[in-house]
Amino acid sequence: MMNILRSFKFPYQIFNFFNKSQLQYNMPHYKKYGLDKKYHSPVSSEDFKNIESPLNRYDAKDSSVEMPKDPDFNSLDEDIKPELLSWSENGYVVLKNFFSEQEIDSFNKEVERLIENK
């Protein structure tokens, strides 16, 4: 399968070369992450192997201490705050009733569509 995909690399680059206006927005991102790529070159996970990703600030610091300092946190519903404060301790947050049933149905339908279309 991989050999088949590699056979499309050159036509892919040619297609991208002639669509410069739609792809040039990638260049600042390539520069930001130190990728030595042209706008028409493919990017894969291999390109990011040696790039360190910064930690979420609440992975680096205690969420129960740091979040209350944030004005955005203080504007949240009181039901949500205790769950968020447990982020550093638990490594996850459960926000009950955060999304409506309609939103969840929409998300699930989109996931099903993506799975069906691979």
C-alpha positions, 0 to 999 in steps of 0.5 A: 500500500505504501509503495502505491502511495509513494507513486502519487508523490510527484503528481501531488507535488505538481498539483500543489505547485500550481496551487501556491495561492491556496497553500502559502499560508503553510509557510509561517507554520513550517518556519515556526516548527523548523520544517525545511519544506517548500509550500508544495512539499508533503508533510508527514508525522516523520517531519515532527519526530524531533520537535518538542511540544510544549506542555499544556500549561495545566500539565506543567503547573497545578490546575487547582492553583493556577486556574482560579487566577485566570479571569476566564475561569472565574466567568465559568458556571460554578458546576464546571469549575470543580471538574476543571480544578481536578485536571492536574490530579486526574489528567482528564475532565468530565463535563456533564451536560456541557454539550446538548443532545443535539450537539452530541448527535451531530458529533456522532453522525460526523464520526460515523460519516468519517469512519464510513469514508475512511 
